[in-house]
Amino acid sequence: MSRVIWIMTANNLEGIPAPLRDRSRLFILPNLSATDAIAHFDRLTAGCEWQAERDRCRIFIERMSTRPEGISLRQIGKLVEALRDPVAPLYQ
């Protein structure tokens, strides 16, 4: 197993057992900044026509970024999906 590389991700270190944390190299990343989150949203929605909705989403993303838990790229992606298909069924 000396040539095996393990990559693990977690949103919270408290759920990871101490022996596993001791054997791992930890990289603690800061939350996504509001500027970076909005820039990511803008890249995903470039060329879209719904300007009013995009502006409201930017405000929402900025507010979410200031919360302690921040906003994730996954959440921004889901927001973009909802904008593109606002009447998609909840259950498929």
URWO-V80418 format. One record per backbone hydrogen bond with DSSP energy under -1.0 kcal/mol. CO is the residue of the C=O (numbers start at 0). NH is the residue of the N-H. If there is no record, write none. Layout:
CO&NH / CO&NH
This chain:
0&3 / 12&15 / 16&20 / 17&21 / 20&23 / 32&36 / 33&37 / 34&38 / 35&39 / 36&40 / 37&41 / 38&42 / 39&43 / 40&44 / 44&47 / 48&50 / 49&53 / 50&54 / 51&55 / 52&56 / 53&57 / 54&58 / 55&59 / 56&60 / 57&61 / 58&62 / 59&63 / 60&64 / 63&66 / 66&69 / 71&75 / 72&76 / 73&77 / 74&78 / 75&79 / 76&80 / 77&81 / 78&82 / 79&83 / 80&84 / 84&87
